Amino acid sequence: MKLHLLSGAGLIALGAFALPATAQDSEPALQDVIIVTGSRPVTATESAIAPDAGPLTGGDVTYLTARTPGGARIANGELSGQMQYRGLFGERLNLRVDGQRLASGGPNLMDPAFHYAPAPLVAAVVIDRGVSPVSEGPGLAGGADAVFKKVDFADSAAAEFGYDLSFGARSVNDSFSGGGVIGASTDSWRFNVIGSWEEGDDTEYKDGTIAGTAFERGVFGLSAGAKVAGGTLSLDARRQNTGPSGNPPFPMDIRYFDTDFARLAYDTEIGGARVSAEVHYTDVEHAMNNFDQRPAPPMMNLREAFASATTRGAGLKAGFDALGGGLLIGLDGDKVDHNMFIVNPANAGFFVTPFPHVTEDRFGAFAEWTGALGPFDSELGLRLDRNSYDAGDAVLGPALPAMPQMLAMQFNTADRSGEEMLADVVARFWTPSENGLSWRVTLARKQQMPGYIQRYGWLPLNASGGLADGNIYVGDLTLDPETAWIAEAGFDFATSDMYARPTVFVRQVDDYIQGVPFDDTPGVLNTPQEMVANMNGDPTPLRWANVDARLYGFDMDFGYDFTGPLRIDGVLNYVRGERRDIDDNLYRVAAHSLTADLTWEAAVWSATFEARAVAEQNEVSATNSEAPSPGYVVLSLYGDWQVKDGVRLSAGVENLLDQVTRDHLAGYNRNGFGDVALGSRVPGAGRGAFIRLSVTG
C-alpha cells in the first residue's frame, strides 16, 4: 500500500519536471517527503510519502509540515508561521529554503525560514526524521528543506519548453495565490524564471473578523544550470517583497520585507569522488510599526523599527566509497550580520539601537558515513563548529530617559565578544525492510548557540524570537549553548493494504534557554531593567537564562486500504515539554492531536472527508503566564480531479461546521481592530471554500 502524508496541497503531474535529487534519493528511515506539486516518484528508497489533494489552508508551507508526524504550526501571522517539530521551533530547527540556510531579519521571527517558501513555488518539503544529519548543518532538533520547482535538464540536445504553475483562491479571506516556473532546457543547459504573487484580506470567522491578518507577498527570480568542464554549474537568484501584512500576536505588524537571495554551486566528480561547492548570500531589509494596521497609540508611543540581516555562506563537500560504505566529508560556514534601529516617527530625538551591529560567525567541519553495520543500515555523523560573536555600541537619541541611557552605558562597557566550539554526534540505525517491517533507532547529541536576541537584549523589549507571549525580555551576555541528548525508536510497517510508522522519542536538553523572572523579587522595581520594563508596560520582565528541560512523546502516521476505492489515512501526535529544574512546563508546546482522512479514490478523481481532533492543553508554562486552551474538532471536505494530463483541479470546504477554534499555538491578540478581544487567543479561520488549479507541461 502507498503511504500518504496529510499534506494539504493538491497534486499535479510532473510533466517535464523532475523531483530534486534530495527528495528522490531519500531513505524512508531518515526523511519524510511532502510532494507539494508533482506525481509520486517511483524509486527504490522513496516510500511514496506523498500527499493527496488537501485543503488549501494558506500560502505558508508550515500548514503542510503541521500535518506530518511530530509537526505543528506556530501561528504568528498568515505569512509568519513557524514550523514546530516535537515541541521545538524557531532557530532550534535546521530549516533550509531550497537548500540554503539564512538568518531571519526580524527580531520576533516575523520572517521565519519558511516565510521565504511560498507554496506556489515549492515542489517538495523534505523533513529530516527525528534529527537532521550533520551534513545539513547545525541544529538542536530536526529540520526540513523546502525544495523549489525547477526545469530540469532534458534528455536530448533539442530545446524543450516546460512550466509548472498553480493558482488558488480562498473565500475565508478573499485571498489569491498564483505562481510557478516557466523555462526551457536541453541535455546541456537549463533555464527558468520563477515568480509568485499572494494577497489576502482579513480572515473571517464565525464571530466576525480577525483584524490584522491581511497580507501580500511577491517573488521573482531565475534558476539556471549548465554542464561544463565535466560538472554542473548552477545559479539561483530571486527577490522577495513582502508588503503590509498583519501579525496580531505581536506589538507591531510587517510594513515590508525586501529580501535578496543568490547561490552559485558547482558539482563534479574527481577521482571517483563526488565533489560539490557553493557560495550563497541573503540580504533582508525589514520595517514594522505599531500604527499602520492597528489602532495608533498616542503620539509619544508611536514606534517604527528597521531591522536587517545579511548572511554570507559557503560550503565544500566530497563523497566517496570508504570503509564498506559511503563517506561524506565537508567544510561549511556562514557570516551573519544583524542590526536594528527603533524610532518614534513623531519625535526626531527618539531613536535607539537595541541590537547594534551584531555579528555571528560559524566555521564547521563534518564527516558522515552511511553503510551496513551487522544487521543494520546506519548513518554515523560527527560535526564540529567554531562559533564567534560580537556586537557594536548601543546608540540612543536625546529623547530617551536616563534609565535606558544607563543600560546602554553598561552594555557598551561590557565584554560583548566570545567564542564557542560545539560538537554534534548522530547515530541512526534501521533494518532493511523484511516482510514490510523496518525497525529504527536514533541516538544523538546536538548543540545550539544562544540567539542574538537572547544574548544581546540589553534594552527590555517585547523582542522574543517569535514567542509572542506578551512578556518583556532582557538578554544575558553569559548564556551557554544548549545541549540535547536525544533517543528515539520506532518502526515502519507496510503491507499491500495498511501501513503504520510509530515513533517514541525523548530529548533531554541541558542549558535550555528560557525566560525566567528577572530577579528574586518579581514586581518590585529595584533595578534599572525592571524600571524600563515597567515604563514599557511590564513590571515583571523575564530574563533569558539557562535551565534544564525535557521533551518526550509519541507520534505516528497510519493508513488502511479497504477493498475497493475507500481508504483511511491518519496522523497522531503526542508531545510533552517540561522543566527539569523546577515544576513547570515549557511554553507553547502543541496540544495532542489526531487527524484522520477518509478518501474515496477513483481513477481520475478523489473525495476526502477529514476530521481533526485537538485535545485541550492544560500543561502550560506558569513562568510565561501561559493560558490553557480548550480542545476542538474541525471537519473538512475536499476533492481532487485530474482533468487531463498536466491539468489538476482541487476544491473543497474547510471547517464545515464553522467552529470557533482557538489553537494552543495561536498567539494572544494585540490588534484592537476587528472582533477578537484584546488578550484572547487568535481564533482559527471560519468556514470557507477554496479552489486550486495546477498545470504542468
SVG drawing of the C-alpha trace seen along z (x, -y; Angstrom):
<svg xmlns="http://www.w3.org/2000/svg" viewBox="-22 -66 63 77">
<polyline fill="none" stroke="black" stroke-width="0.4" points="0.0,0.0 1.2,-3.5 1.9,-5.7 0.2,-9.1 1.2,-12.2 -1.7,-14.6 -0.1,-17.4 -2.9,-19.7 -1.8,-20.5 -3.1,-19.4 -1.0,-17.3 -0.3,-17.8 1.6,-15.6 5.3,-16.3 5.4,-16.6 8.9,-17.9 9.8,-18.4 12.0,-16.0 11.8,-15.9 15.0,-17.2 17.6,-14.6 17.4,-15.3 13.8,-14.1 14.2,-11.3 17.1,-9.7 15.6,-10.0 15.8,-7.0 12.4,-6.4 14.0,-5.7 15.6,-9.2 13.3,-11.5 9.6,-12.3 8.9,-13.9 5.9,-16.0 5.3,-16.4 3.6,-19.8 3.1,-19.6 4.0,-16.6 3.3,-12.9 4.6,-10.3 8.2,-9.4 8.9,-5.8 12.3,-5.0 13.6,-2.1 14.1,-4.3 11.1,-6.7 8.2,-5.1 5.5,-7.1 5.2,-9.5 3.2,-11.9 0.0,-13.8 -3.3,-13.6 -5.3,-16.7 -6.0,-18.5 -7.4,-21.8 -5.7,-24.9 -5.3,-26.3 -2.8,-29.0 0.3,-30.0 2.7,-29.0 4.3,-25.6 4.2,-25.3 0.5,-24.5 1.8,-21.4 4.5,-20.4 1.9,-20.7 0.1,-17.7 3.0,-15.3 4.2,-13.2 5.7,-15.4 4.6,-18.6 2.7,-21.6 2.4,-25.3 3.1,-28.4 0.5,-30.9 2.1,-34.3 0.5,-35.6 -0.6,-34.4 3.0,-34.8 4.9,-34.4 4.0,-30.8 6.8,-28.8 7.3,-25.1 7.2,-23.2 8.7,-19.7 8.2,-17.6 7.8,-20.6 10.8,-22.6 10.7,-25.6 12.4,-28.7 16.2,-28.7 16.4,-25.3 15.3,-23.7 17.6,-23.2 15.4,-24.8 16.6,-25.4 15.0,-27.2 15.9,-25.3 19.0,-24.0 20.0,-27.5 20.3,-28.4 19.6,-32.0 19.2,-34.4 15.8,-35.9 15.6,-39.7 13.0,-40.2 13.8,-40.1 10.5,-38.4 10.9,-36.0 8.2,-37.7 10.1,-36.1 11.0,-32.6 12.8,-30.5 9.6,-29.2 8.3,-32.8 10.6,-32.6 9.0,-29.4 5.6,-30.4 3.6,-27.3 3.2,-28.1 7.0,-27.8 7.6,-24.7 8.0,-21.3 8.6,-19.3 9.2,-19.6 11.9,-17.1 11.6,-16.6 14.6,-15.1 13.0,-12.4 13.9,-12.9 17.2,-14.8 19.0,-16.4 22.1,-14.8 25.3,-16.6 25.9,-17.1 23.0,-19.5 24.4,-21.9 23.9,-22.6 20.6,-22.5 19.2,-21.2 16.2,-19.3 15.0,-18.0 14.9,-20.0 13.3,-20.5 14.1,-21.8 11.6,-23.5 12.8,-22.4 11.8,-24.8 10.4,-23.9 12.9,-23.9 13.0,-23.0 15.5,-20.1 17.9,-19.1 16.3,-17.4 17.3,-14.1 18.3,-15.5 20.1,-18.3 16.8,-19.8 15.4,-22.5 12.3,-21.6 9.8,-24.1 8.3,-23.5 6.2,-25.0 4.7,-24.2 2.1,-26.7 -0.6,-26.8 -3.4,-29.2 -5.6,-29.2 -8.2,-31.2 -9.9,-31.0 -13.2,-32.6 -12.5,-32.9 -10.1,-35.9 -10.7,-36.7 -7.2,-35.6 -5.5,-34.7 -2.2,-32.9 -0.5,-32.1 2.9,-31.3 5.4,-28.8 8.2,-28.3 8.4,-28.7 11.6,-27.8 13.4,-25.6 16.3,-23.1 18.4,-20.7 20.7,-18.0 23.5,-20.6 21.7,-23.6 18.5,-24.6 16.9,-28.0 13.7,-29.0 12.1,-32.1 10.3,-31.8 7.6,-34.0 4.6,-34.2 2.1,-36.7 -0.2,-36.2 -2.6,-38.6 -5.5,-38.4 -7.8,-40.4 -8.5,-40.0 -9.7,-36.4 -13.3,-35.8 -14.6,-33.5 -18.0,-32.7 -18.0,-35.7 -16.7,-38.3 -13.3,-39.5 -9.8,-38.7 -8.2,-42.1 -4.6,-42.4 -4.5,-39.2 -4.3,-40.7 -1.1,-40.1 0.7,-40.5 3.9,-38.8 5.6,-38.7 8.7,-36.8 10.5,-36.9 13.8,-35.3 15.6,-32.8 17.3,-29.4 19.9,-28.3 22.4,-25.5 25.0,-24.3 27.1,-21.2 30.6,-22.5 34.1,-21.1 32.8,-17.7 30.5,-19.0 27.3,-21.0 27.3,-24.8 24.1,-26.2 22.9,-29.7 19.8,-30.7 18.8,-34.3 15.5,-35.8 13.9,-38.8 11.1,-38.6 9.0,-41.6 6.5,-41.2 4.2,-44.1 2.0,-45.2 1.0,-42.0 -0.6,-41.6 0.8,-39.9 -1.9,-40.1 0.1,-38.4 3.0,-40.9 3.2,-44.5 3.9,-45.5 2.9,-44.5 5.0,-43.9 5.4,-47.0 7.8,-45.3 10.5,-42.6 12.7,-43.2 14.9,-40.1 17.5,-39.1 18.8,-35.5 21.7,-34.3 23.5,-31.0 26.2,-29.7 27.1,-26.0 29.3,-23.5 29.1,-19.7 31.5,-17.3 33.4,-14.1 37.2,-14.0 39.0,-10.7 35.8,-8.8 34.7,-11.3 31.5,-13.3 32.5,-16.9 30.2,-19.9 31.0,-23.5 28.7,-26.5 28.6,-30.1 25.4,-31.8 24.1,-35.2 20.9,-36.5 20.1,-40.1 17.0,-41.1 15.7,-44.6 12.7,-44.9 10.4,-47.5 7.5,-47.2 5.4,-49.6 2.5,-49.8 0.2,-52.2 -0.5,-51.3 -2.6,-48.1 -3.9,-48.6 -5.2,-51.4 -2.5,-54.0 -1.3,-54.7 -0.7,-58.2 2.0,-60.2 4.6,-59.6 4.1,-55.8 4.4,-55.6 7.1,-53.2 8.7,-52.0 11.5,-49.6 14.0,-48.9 16.0,-45.7 18.4,-44.0 20.2,-40.6 22.8,-39.6 24.0,-36.0 27.1,-35.1 27.9,-31.4 30.0,-28.8 30.4,-25.0 32.6,-22.3 31.9,-18.6 33.1,-15.3 31.5,-11.9 33.3,-8.6 33.3,-4.9 35.1,-4.1 35.0,-1.5 32.5,0.6 30.0,-2.2 29.8,-5.8 31.7,-8.6 30.8,-12.3 33.2,-14.9 32.9,-18.6 33.6,-22.2 31.0,-24.9 30.5,-28.3 28.5,-31.4 28.8,-35.0 25.7,-36.8 25.3,-40.5 22.2,-41.8 21.2,-45.4 18.1,-47.0 17.0,-50.7 13.8,-51.9 12.4,-55.4 9.3,-57.4 8.3,-59.0 6.7,-61.9 9.9,-62.7 13.2,-63.1 15.1,-62.8 13.7,-59.3 15.9,-56.6 17.7,-53.6 19.7,-50.5 18.6,-47.6 20.7,-45.1 23.6,-47.2 25.7,-45.6 25.7,-42.1 27.9,-39.6 27.7,-35.8 30.4,-33.8 30.5,-30.0 33.0,-27.6 32.3,-23.9 33.6,-20.5 31.7,-17.2 32.1,-13.6 29.2,-11.3 29.3,-7.6 26.5,-5.5 26.6,-1.8 25.8,1.6 26.8,2.5 25.8,6.1 22.0,6.4 21.5,2.6 21.9,0.0 23.3,-3.0 24.2,-6.7 27.0,-7.9 27.9,-11.5 30.2,-14.0 30.2,-17.8 32.4,-20.4 31.5,-24.1 33.6,-27.1 31.3,-30.0 32.3,-33.6 30.1,-36.5 30.3,-40.3 28.2,-43.4 28.8,-47.1 27.9,-50.0 24.3,-50.9 23.3,-54.4 20.4,-56.4 18.7,-59.7 18.4,-62.6 14.6,-61.9 15.2,-58.7 15.2,-59.0 18.1,-58.4 17.4,-54.7 17.9,-53.5 20.9,-55.7 22.4,-54.0 21.6,-50.5 23.3,-51.4 26.4,-52.6 26.6,-49.3 26.2,-47.4 28.8,-49.4 31.4,-48.9 30.8,-45.1 32.8,-42.4 30.4,-41.5 32.6,-39.1 33.3,-35.5 33.9,-32.1 32.4,-28.6 33.2,-25.2 30.2,-23.0 30.1,-19.2 27.2,-17.2 27.2,-13.4 24.4,-11.4 24.0,-7.6 21.0,-6.3 20.3,-2.6 17.5,-0.9 16.9,2.7 16.3,3.4 12.6,3.9 11.7,7.6 8.1,8.6 7.2,4.9 8.8,4.2 11.8,2.0 13.0,1.1 14.6,-2.3 16.8,-3.6 18.4,-7.1 20.9,-8.3 22.3,-11.8 24.0,-14.7 23.1,-18.1 24.1,-21.6 22.7,-25.1 24.2,-28.5 22.2,-31.2 20.4,-33.5 21.5,-37.1 18.1,-38.3 18.8,-36.1 22.4,-37.2 22.4,-40.9 19.0,-42.2 20.3,-45.0 17.1,-47.1 14.0,-45.5 11.7,-44.8 9.0,-42.6 11.5,-41.0 11.5,-37.3 12.4,-35.5 8.7,-34.8 7.4,-33.5 4.7,-36.2 3.9,-35.6 3.4,-39.3 6.4,-39.4 9.3,-41.8 12.7,-40.2 16.2,-41.1 19.3,-39.4 22.3,-37.8 25.8,-38.1 26.9,-34.9 24.5,-32.4 25.8,-28.9 24.9,-26.8 22.1,-24.3 22.9,-20.6 20.3,-18.0 20.7,-14.3 18.3,-12.5 16.9,-9.0 14.1,-7.7 12.9,-4.3 10.1,-3.1 9.3,-1.0 7.9,-1.4 5.4,1.3 3.6,1.6 1.7,4.3 -0.5,4.3 -3.4,2.8 -2.1,1.0 0.9,-0.9 2.0,-2.3 5.1,-4.3 5.1,-4.9 8.0,-6.6 8.7,-7.2 11.2,-9.9 12.9,-11.8 15.1,-14.9 17.0,-15.8 18.1,-19.4 20.8,-20.8 21.1,-24.6 17.8,-25.1 17.4,-28.8 14.1,-30.1 12.8,-33.2 12.9,-33.3 11.9,-36.1 14.5,-38.8 15.4,-38.6 14.2,-37.1 11.7,-39.9 9.3,-40.0 7.1,-43.1 9.5,-45.1 11.0,-47.7 14.5,-47.8 16.7,-47.5 17.0,-49.8 15.9,-46.9 12.7,-46.5 12.0,-50.2 12.5,-50.4 10.3,-47.3 7.6,-48.9 7.8,-52.1 7.1,-49.8 4.1,-48.2 5.5,-45.1 6.6,-45.4 7.7,-41.7 10.1,-41.3 11.8,-37.9 15.5,-37.3 16.9,-34.8 18.6,-32.1 19.9,-28.5 17.6,-26.0 17.1,-22.2 14.3,-20.8 12.9,-17.6 10.7,-16.8 9.2,-13.4 6.3,-11.9 4.9,-9.6 3.8,-10.2 2.8,-8.1 1.1,-8.1 -1.0,-5.2 -3.5,-4.0 -5.6,-1.2 -6.8,-0.5 -10.3,1.1 -11.4,3.4 -12.5,1.1 -11.9,-2.7 -12.1,-3.5 -9.1,-4.2 -8.3,-5.9 -5.1,-7.8 -4.2,-9.5 -1.6,-11.2 -1.4,-11.1 0.8,-13.5 1.6,-13.5 4.4,-15.7 5.2,-17.0 7.7,-19.6 8.7,-20.2 11.3,-22.0 13.7,-19.6 15.0,-22.3 11.5,-23.4 8.0,-22.1 6.8,-23.9 6.1,-23.2 7.8,-24.6 6.0,-27.4 3.9,-26.9 4.1,-23.2 1.5,-21.8 -1.6,-20.0 -2.1,-16.4 -3.9,-15.8 -5.3,-13.2 -6.1,-13.9 -7.9,-11.3 -8.9,-11.3 -11.4,-9.0 -10.9,-9.0 -12.8,-7.7 -10.3,-7.3 -11.4,-6.7 -9.2,-6.6 -9.1,-10.4 -10.8,-11.9 -10.9,-11.5 -13.0,-12.9 -11.8,-13.2 -13.7,-13.8 -11.3,-14.9 -11.7,-15.1 -9.1,-16.9 -9.4,-16.5 -7.1,-18.6 -7.0,-18.0 -7.2,-20.7 -3.8,-21.9 -3.5,-22.3 0.2,-21.6 1.2,-25.3 4.1,-27.4 3.5,-29.4 6.7,-31.2 5.5,-32.6 1.9,-33.3 0.6,-30.9 -3.1,-30.3 -4.6,-26.8 -6.6,-26.2 -9.7,-24.2 -9.9,-21.2 -11.8,-21.2 -12.8,-19.2 -12.8,-20.5 -14.4,-18.8 -13.5,-19.5 -14.4,-18.1 -12.3,-18.4 -11.8,-16.7 -9.3,-16.4 -9.8,-15.9 -7.2,-15.0 -8.9,-16.9 -6.3,-15.6 -2.6,-15.1 -0.9,-18.1 -4.1,-19.7 -5.5,-19.1 -8.3,-20.8 -8.7,-20.7 -11.6,-22.3 -13.3,-21.9 -14.7,-23.4 -12.7,-23.7 -14.3,-24.0 -17.6,-22.7 -19.4,-23.4 -18.0,-26.9 -16.5,-26.1 -14.7,-28.8 -11.3,-27.2 -8.5,-28.6 -5.4,-26.6 -2.9,-26.4 -0.1,-27.6 -2.0,-30.7 -0.8,-33.8 -2.7,-36.3 -4.4,-39.1 -2.8,-42.6 -4.7,-44.3 -7.6,-46.5 -9.4,-46.4 -11.8,-43.6 -13.9,-41.4 -11.3,-39.4 -10.9,-40.6 -7.5,-42.0 -5.5,-39.4 -7.6,-36.5 -6.2,-33.7 -6.4,-34.5 -9.1,-32.1 -8.7,-29.9 -10.4,-30.6 -14.1,-30.1 -15.9,-28.1 -14.5,-28.8 -14.3,-27.3 -11.1,-27.0 -10.2,-26.1 -6.8,-25.4 -5.8,-24.8 -2.4,-23.3 -1.0,-22.9 2.3,-21.4 3.8,-20.8"/>
</svg>
